[in-house]
Amino acid sequence: MSEPYIRLSNVGKSYQTKNGVVEACSDINLDIRQSEFVAIVGPSGCGKTTIMKMVAGLQPYTAGSITIGGQRVDKPQTDVGIVFQEAIMLDWRDVLANVMLQIDIRKMDRKKYEPVARDLLKATGLAGFENKKPYELSGGMRQRVSICRALVHGPNMLMMDEPFGALDALTREQISMDIQHLWMETRKTALHITHSIPEAVLLADRVVVMGPRPGRIVEIIDIDLPRPRRLDRLPERFHEYSSRIRDIFKSKGVLAMD
């Protein structure tokens, strides 16, 4: 078997505060294969976002090691697209220019990548909005722009930190379908951080279930469901996976159902 693309070995992160040391997460062991879609689900404060930022090289880890493609992560990674919860856009740039910001910053060939940007906007339902300014867009449309911007330069990795958290339920469902469609076309190695159990089961090949802080991996669940997965045709196994994760959270005191 080949080596995993991303490997976290005994990774931990602690912070020094005025009240002492705080452990965000501890003993994280996780292998992610190339082109795999992995979701991390867990309660607030369990270190989900911290794990993503450490993999991206945006935060140093205080224990263990992280490698990508066999190379130790010790600085910010460039071969990655990141989508955060808040869709940050530059107000003075139109939609197309906001997507192309990634290309401008990296000093890549605009002529080569503008068609890529337009194709991504079309794939996410934003064809015809290329010249609109951010204030003319809904929250869901702004988040679609963020997704396009994360993918336009063709990174091997896509990382998403609660990208649907600020959206209404219907918009969340539609963008979930957009993400699945784009991932199936591009097969990026994807790491998705979420609080939502159904969202994790819907999108992921494997779901990493985290316990409360200091966050540790409680279980890793393989999601054996055919793709594309449709919200109007979810098999019984979808609900079984979701129930299993809820049962884990109940056993850890994260969910109180009584």
C-alpha positions, 0 to 999 in steps of 0.5 A: 500500500502506498504512503498516505498523501497527508499524515498526522502522527501523534499531533498535539497543540497547546496554548500558553495562556495567563491561566496556564497551558490549554490543550486544543487537541492531543494524540491526533493520528490520521492518514488521508489518501490522495483524492480522498474526501475526509470530514472532521466533525465534533463539538465546538472547541475540540480542535477541528479548525486547529487541525486544519490550520496545522495541516495547512501550515498556518499554525505550528503544532507543539507535538508530533509531526505532519507530512504532506507528500512525505514532506514535513509541514513546517511553513504555510502550504501553497498547494492548497485552497482554503474556504473559511466560514466567512466569505471574505471578498474585496468590495471594490472587485467584481465577482470575476476579479475576486476569483482571480485574486488568487491568480494575481497574488501568485503572479500566475498567467491571467489569460490562462486562468480566466477561462478556469475562473469562468468555468468554476463560476458557471459550475456553481451557478454564478454564470452571468454574475461575473461583473457583479460587486459583492454587495449585490450578492446573497450570502450563499453566492458570496460563499460560492465565489470563495469556493471558486477562488479556492479552486481556480489555481488548481491546488491538490488540496481543498480545505474547508472550515465550516463553509456553510455555517452562516448560511440558511438551510436551503442554501447549505443544501445547494452548496453541499451539492455544488461541493460534491459536484466539483469534488467529483470532477476534480478529485482534490484531496479534501479536508472538511471541518463541520459541526453538522453530522448529516453534512459530514456523512453526505460529503465524505469518504470518511468521517473523523469523529472528535471528542470534547476538548482536549480534542481526540479522535474517538472513531473514524467511520468509512462512509460506504455510499454511492456517488453522486449522493442526492438529498432526495434519495438518501439510503437507509445507511445514510441515517444509520451512519448519522445515528452512529455518530450521534450515539458516539456524541451521546456517549461522550456527553456532547449530546443530551437527548433525554 
